[in-house]
Amino acid sequence: MRNLWFTITAVLLVGFVIFLVYEGWYVVLKFFDTIYHYTWIGVGIAGYSVFHHFVKKNRDFLETFSHELTHGVVALLCLREITSFQANKNDGVIWTRGGKWSQTFVSLAPYCLPVFTYIILLLWSLVATRSLVATGALFALDIVVGATIAFHFFCFKSQTGTHQTDINQFPIWFSYIYIWVFRIFNFLVVLLCYMPDRATGHPLKIWGAFWYLITHIWKDIIGLF
């Protein structure tokens, strides 16, 4: 029964990612048309990619902390109870209690959810206006967004593997399908945050990015019928 559930969920995820890639193609094309909005994000990505190699003493702790923090954030969003949280240089652990339905979300989140990027994007979305973005007054936040993107890239690269109990507690093939579907989803959300809304000309921001993807994918699904 457990394997059947994973198979059904994986099929739904594959179907979802087909529509996601279809919409993603148009998002990427729009990205190249509005690439100037991402200049300072690129600076942040490049800056952290260099800085990453000079913070070896604290890098492992920061990556472990972000890993356990992501577990915790998703656990809270799923209304689970956190009973213990620990992060050290070489390992960490978090214990939560709640329904089994949310276990997959909590376990696999650190391999596909850039939690620091979303936190900064939420702040950016709360203060951003078209005039501020146009004049580059939010360039500092843009740099931080870029730095968090690079940070999570290195986290995903170093932490994702079949040795992880978060991953191998489920069928390996299922875990990797889940991880890559939501990596693509989150990548597109980040791109969409900075793209101008057709109606207002303002950036879509984080909530607009989610709404754009969800509504467009839903329309694609309905269009099949």
Backbone bond lengths (Angstrom), bond angles and torsions (degrees), N, CA, C in turn:
res aa  C-N    CA-C-N  psi(-1)  N-CA   C-N-CA  omega(-1)  CA-C   N-CA-C  phi
1 M - - - 1.465 - - 1.532 111.08 -
2 R 1.350 114.90 -40.32 1.465 120.07 179.39 1.516 110.47 -62.40
3 N 1.323 117.95 -45.42 1.470 121.62 179.66 1.520 111.25 -64.66
4 L 1.325 116.84 -34.28 1.468 120.56 178.18 1.524 109.96 -64.43
5 W 1.351 115.68 -41.50 1.468 119.63 179.23 1.520 110.33 -62.41
6 F 1.328 116.91 -44.08 1.463 120.43 179.71 1.526 110.88 -64.02
7 T 1.323 116.85 -39.06 1.466 120.76 -179.63 1.519 110.96 -65.14
8 I 1.329 117.03 -45.37 1.467 120.98 179.43 1.526 110.52 -62.99
9 T 1.334 115.57 -44.78 1.465 119.64 179.80 1.528 111.18 -63.24
10 A 1.335 116.81 -40.79 1.464 121.01 179.48 1.525 110.90 -63.74
11 V 1.333 116.89 -40.10 1.466 120.69 178.39 1.529 110.19 -62.66
12 L 1.331 116.32 -42.44 1.466 120.62 178.03 1.524 111.12 -64.44
13 L 1.335 116.44 -39.26 1.461 120.50 178.61 1.524 111.56 -65.64
14 V 1.329 116.49 -40.93 1.466 120.36 178.29 1.526 109.73 -64.29
15 G 1.336 116.60 -42.10 1.461 119.50 176.49 1.513 111.65 -61.61
16 F 1.340 115.52 -41.93 1.461 120.43 178.92 1.518 111.56 -62.93
17 V 1.333 116.98 -42.19 1.463 119.80 -176.60 1.520 111.56 -69.77
18 I 1.324 118.05 -26.76 1.468 120.43 175.76 1.523 109.68 -61.84
19 F 1.337 116.36 -47.32 1.461 120.07 177.46 1.532 110.66 -68.38
20 L 1.323 116.11 -34.08 1.457 120.75 179.47 1.526 110.99 -64.13
21 V 1.315 116.83 -44.11 1.463 121.14 178.64 1.522 110.58 -66.98
22 Y 1.327 116.45 -37.68 1.471 120.51 177.66 1.526 110.70 -60.13
23 E 1.327 116.99 -48.87 1.458 120.51 177.84 1.527 110.72 -69.75
24 G 1.333 115.64 -34.45 1.455 120.44 -179.32 1.511 112.87 -61.82
25 W 1.328 116.59 -32.90 1.461 120.72 177.91 1.527 110.44 -58.38
26 Y 1.337 116.32 -44.61 1.459 120.44 179.81 1.524 111.34 -70.84
27 V 1.322 117.30 -33.90 1.457 121.10 177.30 1.525 110.39 -64.42
28 V 1.319 117.10 -42.90 1.465 121.22 179.51 1.533 110.54 -64.92
29 L 1.330 116.91 -39.28 1.465 120.05 176.54 1.529 110.85 -62.16
30 K 1.327 116.47 -41.29 1.467 120.48 177.32 1.523 110.59 -65.79
31 F 1.329 115.74 -34.82 1.460 120.19 178.37 1.518 111.21 -58.25
32 F 1.329 117.75 -44.06 1.461 120.62 -179.72 1.527 111.68 -69.03
33 D 1.343 116.80 -25.27 1.459 120.08 176.72 1.528 112.05 -77.14
34 T 1.318 116.21 -23.92 1.474 120.72 -177.13 1.524 111.18 -123.16
35 I 1.303 116.77 31.18 1.463 121.57 -171.90 1.530 112.77 -62.55
36 Y 1.337 117.03 -23.09 1.460 120.04 -179.75 1.535 111.68 -64.20
37 H 1.344 117.04 -22.37 1.465 119.69 177.49 1.528 112.04 -68.55
38 Y 1.317 116.76 -16.49 1.463 121.33 -172.66 1.528 112.80 -107.58
39 T 1.316 116.78 11.33 1.469 120.84 -176.36 1.521 112.03 -56.76
40 W 1.339 115.60 -52.12 1.465 118.83 -176.29 1.521 112.24 -72.44
41 I 1.322 116.89 -25.74 1.468 119.81 172.97 1.524 108.98 -63.45
42 G 1.328 115.71 -42.34 1.464 120.37 177.13 1.519 111.88 -60.93
43 V 1.337 116.23 -38.23 1.464 120.24 177.16 1.532 110.11 -62.55
44 G 1.333 116.28 -42.27 1.458 120.54 179.11 1.519 112.42 -64.79
45 I 1.325 116.26 -40.58 1.467 120.58 178.25 1.524 110.51 -63.29
46 A 1.328 115.56 -47.20 1.467 119.87 -179.58 1.527 110.82 -65.20
47 G 1.335 115.84 -41.20 1.460 119.68 -178.23 1.518 112.38 -62.84
48 Y 1.328 116.80 -46.58 1.464 118.15 -179.47 1.525 111.52 -70.37
49 S 1.320 117.24 -32.87 1.464 119.95 179.20 1.521 111.23 -59.97
50 V 1.336 116.20 -33.12 1.466 120.53 175.64 1.527 109.73 -79.85
51 F 1.335 116.10 -47.17 1.460 122.30 -177.52 1.528 111.75 -59.60
52 H 1.324 116.32 -33.24 1.466 123.22 -178.29 1.525 112.63 -52.61
53 H 1.319 115.85 -35.25 1.462 120.44 -176.46 1.530 113.23 -80.89
54 F 1.339 117.26 -5.73 1.460 120.31 -177.56 1.530 113.01 -113.45
55 V 1.321 116.88 9.97 1.471 119.90 -179.08 1.530 110.27 -124.21
56 K 1.310 116.07 40.29 1.461 120.38 -175.29 1.522 112.81 -60.37
57 K 1.340 117.10 -32.19 1.466 120.06 -176.05 1.522 111.75 -63.63
58 N 1.324 116.47 -38.62 1.468 120.47 -176.28 1.528 113.39 -110.60
59 R 1.317 117.39 -5.19 1.463 120.93 -175.31 1.530 111.72 -61.84
60 D 1.322 116.11 -46.12 1.460 119.43 -177.88 1.523 111.54 -62.88
61 F 1.330 116.12 -40.33 1.464 118.87 178.25 1.524 110.89 -64.62
62 L 1.331 117.16 -45.05 1.465 120.60 -179.17 1.522 111.42 -60.62
63 E 1.336 116.15 -40.99 1.456 119.59 -179.38 1.529 111.17 -69.73
64 T 1.334 116.33 -38.76 1.470 119.60 176.54 1.518 110.59 -66.05
65 F 1.330 116.01 -42.44 1.468 120.22 179.44 1.528 110.90 -60.84
66 S 1.335 116.78 -45.26 1.464 120.03 -179.62 1.526 110.70 -64.10
67 H 1.331 116.15 -35.70 1.461 121.36 178.75 1.533 110.46 -61.19
68 E 1.322 115.93 -51.68 1.464 120.15 -178.54 1.526 111.23 -70.06
69 L 1.333 116.79 -34.48 1.455 120.42 177.73 1.527 110.78 -62.54
70 T 1.324 116.21 -40.60 1.463 119.85 179.53 1.523 110.89 -63.45
71 H 1.345 116.09 -43.21 1.467 119.10 172.40 1.528 109.83 -52.00
72 G 1.335 115.56 -47.53 1.454 120.94 -175.34 1.517 113.54 -65.95
73 V 1.332 116.55 -43.50 1.466 120.45 -179.83 1.530 110.64 -61.38
74 V 1.314 116.45 -46.32 1.467 119.86 -179.71 1.528 110.80 -67.85
75 A 1.319 116.71 -36.02 1.467 119.91 176.28 1.525 110.49 -60.60
76 L 1.327 117.39 -43.61 1.459 121.14 177.86 1.524 111.45 -63.64
77 L 1.334 116.44 -42.30 1.456 120.22 178.73 1.523 111.93 -63.60
78 C 1.329 115.80 -29.69 1.473 121.31 178.59 1.530 111.58 -90.53
79 L 1.350 116.00 9.27 1.466 122.38 176.90 1.527 112.79 62.13
80 R 1.327 115.83 33.04 1.452 120.23 174.91 1.530 109.67 -89.11
81 E 1.297 116.78 156.62 1.453 122.56 178.00 1.526 109.66 -92.62
82 I 1.325 116.92 125.62 1.462 121.72 176.78 1.530 108.10 -91.02
83 T 1.313 116.53 120.81 1.467 121.07 -177.32 1.530 113.04 -103.96
84 S 1.340 116.79 -20.54 1.467 119.67 -179.58 1.521 109.67 -159.65
85 F 1.334 115.67 142.15 1.473 121.62 178.93 1.518 108.07 -141.28
86 Q 1.326 115.91 128.26 1.467 120.09 179.61 1.525 109.41 -148.12
87 A 1.315 116.35 133.88 1.464 121.56 177.16 1.517 109.40 -136.79
88 N 1.318 116.72 121.25 1.456 123.29 176.49 1.521 109.35 -117.50
89 K 1.310 115.75 -179.53 1.460 120.02 -178.84 1.519 112.21 -62.16
90 N 1.323 116.98 -41.75 1.461 120.64 -172.83 1.521 114.45 -106.62
91 D 1.316 117.37 -14.22 1.463 118.84 179.33 1.519 110.03 -159.69
92 G 1.308 114.57 168.34 1.452 120.62 179.34 1.509 109.30 -158.12
93 V 1.314 115.75 166.05 1.454 119.46 179.23 1.525 109.06 -155.54
94 I 1.304 115.07 146.10 1.457 120.99 174.01 1.521 107.30 -137.94
95 W 1.327 115.27 134.56 1.457 120.51 178.93 1.524 108.82 -112.76
96 T 1.335 115.26 130.71 1.466 120.39 178.84 1.520 109.25 -133.00
97 R 1.328 114.57 159.46 1.452 120.75 176.78 1.519 109.13 -130.59
98 G 1.329 115.69 139.11 1.450 120.27 179.35 1.515 111.01 167.96
99 G 1.319 116.32 -170.57 1.456 121.08 -178.86 1.518 113.13 -65.09
100 K 1.318 115.92 149.10 1.459 121.39 179.57 1.525 112.25 -65.73
101 W 1.350 116.66 -23.43 1.462 120.26 -176.56 1.535 112.15 -59.42
102 S 1.344 116.83 -28.16 1.459 120.35 -175.24 1.524 113.60 -96.66
103 Q 1.324 117.93 -1.78 1.455 120.98 -174.92 1.526 112.79 -60.96
104 T 1.336 116.00 -40.45 1.473 120.05 179.89 1.522 111.12 -62.66
105 F 1.340 116.28 -45.28 1.463 120.59 -179.92 1.519 111.00 -59.45
106 V 1.328 116.00 -46.40 1.462 120.94 -176.71 1.527 111.24 -68.29
107 S 1.325 116.86 -44.24 1.468 121.16 -175.22 1.521 112.80 -66.56
108 L 1.327 117.95 -41.22 1.469 121.47 -172.51 1.529 113.92 -95.40
109 A 1.315 117.07 -6.12 1.465 120.36 -177.57 1.525 114.57 -55.54
110 P 1.365 120.14 -43.41 1.464 119.10 -175.98 1.524 114.97 -64.66
111 Y 1.326 117.70 -10.93 1.463 121.15 -177.68 1.526 112.73 -99.14
112 C 1.347 116.12 -2.13 1.463 117.87 -178.13 1.528 113.49 -147.23
113 L 1.312 118.50 -9.75 1.470 121.23 -177.67 1.524 110.80 -107.42
114 P 1.337 118.16 110.38 1.473 120.93 178.16 1.526 110.21 -80.93
115 V 1.320 115.98 82.38 1.461 120.65 -168.38 1.525 112.37 -62.95
116 F 1.344 118.43 -40.05 1.464 120.09 179.15 1.530 111.24 -66.14
117 T 1.322 116.79 -36.62 1.468 120.64 177.46 1.520 110.50 -61.88
118 Y 1.308 116.37 -43.36 1.463 119.98 179.78 1.529 111.57 -67.24
119 I 1.314 117.43 -36.95 1.466 119.84 178.26 1.529 110.67 -62.45
120 I 1.343 116.38 -46.02 1.473 119.81 -179.94 1.531 110.55 -69.42
121 L 1.326 117.26 -37.73 1.468 119.94 178.00 1.526 111.28 -64.84
122 L 1.327 116.81 -34.68 1.465 119.53 176.60 1.514 110.06 -64.51
123 L 1.334 116.97 -44.09 1.459 120.87 176.57 1.518 110.41 -62.12
124 W 1.333 116.48 -44.99 1.462 121.60 178.76 1.525 110.76 -58.62
125 S 1.322 116.33 -43.09 1.460 121.42 -177.81 1.520 111.96 -66.43
126 L 1.332 116.61 -31.27 1.458 120.46 -178.70 1.526 112.16 -72.74
127 V 1.324 117.41 -28.65 1.467 120.02 -175.16 1.527 113.30 -109.23
128 A 1.328 117.49 -12.12 1.463 119.48 -173.86 1.523 111.75 -74.87
129 T 1.314 115.94 139.41 1.457 123.40 169.34 1.518 106.99 -133.41
130 R 1.316 115.58 164.53 1.467 118.68 -177.74 1.525 111.37 -59.96
131 S 1.330 118.03 -41.17 1.464 119.99 -177.25 1.528 110.98 -66.54
132 L 1.333 116.53 -41.26 1.454 119.53 179.49 1.515 111.46 -63.67
133 V 1.344 115.58 -43.97 1.460 119.10 -179.44 1.514 110.52 -65.44
134 A 1.351 115.89 -39.79 1.461 119.73 -177.63 1.516 111.58 -63.67
135 T 1.349 117.08 -34.88 1.455 119.41 -177.62 1.526 112.26 -90.35
136 G 1.301 116.90 -2.38 1.448 120.59 178.29 1.518 113.64 76.84
137 A 1.368 117.43 17.77 1.461 120.26 -177.63 1.526 112.55 -67.63
138 L 1.323 117.05 -16.53 1.462 120.33 179.70 1.523 111.57 -100.26
139 F 1.326 116.80 20.93 1.466 119.11 -175.25 1.524 112.15 -60.94
140 A 1.347 117.49 -31.54 1.464 120.02 -179.18 1.527 110.75 -64.09
141 L 1.336 116.51 -44.77 1.463 119.92 176.98 1.519 111.17 -65.62
142 D 1.332 116.21 -36.36 1.464 119.75 177.41 1.530 110.75 -60.76
143 I 1.322 116.29 -41.54 1.463 120.46 178.75 1.529 110.43 -62.92
144 V 1.330 116.10 -42.34 1.466 119.84 179.18 1.528 110.68 -64.71
145 V 1.338 116.73 -40.77 1.467 120.11 175.80 1.523 110.00 -56.83
146 G 1.327 116.34 -47.06 1.463 120.59 178.98 1.522 112.09 -61.28
147 A 1.335 115.86 -41.45 1.467 119.80 179.64 1.528 110.99 -63.45
148 T 1.340 116.76 -40.01 1.469 119.00 179.26 1.523 111.66 -68.94
149 I 1.327 116.35 -33.47 1.469 119.25 176.30 1.523 109.84 -61.48
150 A 1.338 116.40 -47.35 1.467 120.23 179.13 1.529 110.75 -64.15
151 F 1.330 116.54 -40.91 1.464 120.96 178.96 1.525 110.71 -57.64
152 H 1.325 116.48 -47.82 1.471 119.90 -178.34 1.533 111.55 -70.54
153 F 1.317 116.70 -30.61 1.468 118.97 174.94 1.528 110.19 -58.74
154 F 1.334 116.09 -47.32 1.465 119.68 179.31 1.529 111.12 -66.55
155 C 1.327 116.86 -35.90 1.467 120.01 177.00 1.522 110.87 -62.54
156 F 1.328 115.97 -48.86 1.464 119.94 -179.78 1.523 110.62 -59.73
157 K 1.335 114.98 -42.62 1.462 120.30 -177.29 1.522 111.82 -63.50
158 S 1.324 117.25 -43.18 1.467 120.62 -174.43 1.524 112.98 -83.76
159 Q 1.324 117.29 -26.14 1.459 119.60 -172.20 1.523 114.48 -98.78
160 T 1.318 117.65 -24.42 1.462 120.02 -176.61 1.522 110.33 -77.04
161 G 1.314 115.91 125.97 1.467 120.40 178.78 1.515 110.67 178.98
162 T 1.304 115.72 160.54 1.468 120.29 -177.30 1.521 112.51 -70.51
163 H 1.336 117.38 -10.94 1.459 120.08 177.24 1.520 112.17 -75.08
164 Q 1.329 116.72 -16.34 1.452 120.78 -177.90 1.530 110.64 -75.12
165 T 1.330 116.62 127.99 1.470 119.66 178.62 1.524 111.45 -65.94
166 D 1.342 116.75 -27.61 1.466 119.52 175.33 1.523 110.88 -58.05
167 I 1.328 115.30 -36.67 1.460 121.35 -175.49 1.521 112.02 -88.56
168 N 1.332 116.77 -45.55 1.466 118.21 -173.60 1.527 114.25 -81.96
169 Q 1.349 117.62 -2.01 1.466 118.79 173.64 1.526 111.04 -72.55
170 F 1.329 116.46 -17.63 1.451 123.00 173.75 1.526 107.95 -109.38
171 P 1.331 118.95 167.17 1.466 118.96 171.85 1.530 109.60 -55.90
172 I 1.314 117.30 131.31 1.467 121.40 -175.03 1.523 111.82 -54.96
173 W 1.324 115.94 -43.54 1.467 119.59 -178.60 1.524 111.15 -61.65
174 F 1.326 116.56 -36.35 1.472 119.93 178.71 1.525 110.62 -67.52
175 S 1.335 116.43 -45.87 1.462 120.43 -178.44 1.518 111.85 -57.90
176 Y 1.336 116.23 -42.98 1.465 119.07 -177.69 1.526 112.09 -72.83
177 I 1.320 117.73 -33.91 1.464 119.80 174.17 1.523 109.56 -62.08
178 Y 1.315 116.32 -48.23 1.469 121.93 179.58 1.525 110.70 -58.68
179 I 1.324 116.21 -49.62 1.466 120.83 -177.12 1.520 111.41 -59.57
180 W 1.328 117.72 -46.51 1.458 119.96 -175.91 1.525 112.69 -73.02
181 V 1.317 117.45 -33.20 1.470 119.57 176.03 1.525 109.71 -60.71
182 F 1.317 116.93 -46.18 1.463 119.06 -176.47 1.523 113.02 -81.05
183 R 1.314 118.06 -21.00 1.468 118.71 169.57 1.524 109.80 -64.86
184 I 1.318 116.83 -44.23 1.462 120.65 178.55 1.519 110.29 -63.60
185 F 1.338 116.52 -44.72 1.456 121.32 179.93 1.529 110.78 -58.48
186 N 1.322 117.33 -48.62 1.464 120.84 -177.94 1.523 112.03 -67.72
187 F 1.321 116.84 -35.27 1.462 120.92 176.11 1.528 110.64 -60.08
188 L 1.325 116.36 -44.00 1.463 120.35 -179.42 1.523 111.51 -69.21
189 V 1.326 116.92 -36.48 1.465 119.81 177.35 1.522 110.41 -60.71
190 V 1.320 117.29 -44.36 1.468 121.13 179.51 1.526 110.70 -61.19
191 L 1.329 116.99 -44.80 1.465 119.74 178.34 1.524 111.41 -61.46
192 L 1.316 116.19 -42.77 1.460 120.80 -174.74 1.527 112.93 -69.33
193 C 1.319 117.64 -27.25 1.466 120.40 -178.11 1.518 112.46 -53.83
194 Y 1.326 116.61 -35.41 1.465 121.37 -174.33 1.519 113.56 -94.34
195 M 1.310 117.28 -7.24 1.463 119.72 -177.54 1.524 110.72 -79.82
196 P 1.340 117.42 140.23 1.465 120.45 -177.51 1.523 112.28 -72.51
197 D 1.321 114.88 139.90 1.454 121.10 174.21 1.530 109.11 -71.68
198 R 1.322 116.73 136.73 1.464 120.17 -177.39 1.528 112.24 -61.87
199 A 1.317 116.65 -35.28 1.460 120.63 -174.76 1.529 112.49 -78.28
200 T 1.325 117.12 -41.53 1.468 120.15 -173.03 1.523 114.12 -108.08
201 G 1.328 116.99 -22.55 1.457 119.94 -175.04 1.516 113.18 82.21
202 H 1.334 117.32 -6.55 1.464 121.95 177.39 1.527 109.98 -79.10
203 P 1.320 117.70 156.00 1.471 119.27 174.53 1.526 110.33 -59.91
204 L 1.310 116.16 146.87 1.460 119.58 179.67 1.528 111.98 -62.96
205 K 1.323 116.51 -30.84 1.464 122.84 -176.39 1.524 109.84 63.35
206 I 1.319 115.79 -179.56 1.457 119.80 -169.10 1.528 112.63 -67.95
207 W 1.326 117.66 -41.38 1.462 119.62 -179.43 1.522 110.85 -72.70
208 G 1.319 116.62 -35.11 1.458 119.93 177.13 1.520 111.73 -67.74
209 A 1.332 116.60 -34.11 1.458 120.90 178.79 1.528 110.55 -65.18
210 F 1.340 116.25 -45.62 1.462 119.99 177.00 1.524 110.75 -60.93
211 W 1.320 116.36 -45.41 1.468 121.22 -178.24 1.525 111.13 -63.25
212 Y 1.318 116.06 -40.47 1.462 120.59 178.76 1.524 110.90 -59.21
213 L 1.333 116.59 -51.59 1.466 120.04 -177.29 1.528 111.78 -63.46
214 I 1.322 115.80 -46.36 1.465 119.76 -176.75 1.521 111.51 -63.94
215 T 1.334 116.85 -46.33 1.467 119.81 -177.72 1.526 111.84 -68.81
216 H 1.322 117.54 -38.56 1.465 119.82 -179.35 1.524 111.23 -69.85
217 I 1.313 116.96 -39.62 1.468 119.33 177.55 1.529 109.64 -66.70
218 W 1.323 117.02 -40.03 1.468 120.00 178.56 1.531 110.90 -62.09
219 K 1.337 116.37 -42.78 1.465 120.03 177.87 1.533 111.22 -62.53
220 D 1.336 116.67 -38.33 1.467 120.43 177.44 1.524 110.71 -63.13
221 I 1.329 116.30 -40.92 1.470 120.20 179.93 1.526 110.58 -66.50
222 I 1.326 115.74 -47.06 1.475 120.37 179.12 1.518 110.63 -60.79
223 G 1.350 115.15 -36.46 1.457 119.88 -179.20 1.521 114.19 -61.59
224 L 1.326 116.51 -22.56 1.466 120.30 178.86 1.524 111.88 -68.54
225 F 1.327 115.57 -20.98 1.462 120.70 -176.08 1.530 111.89 -109.94
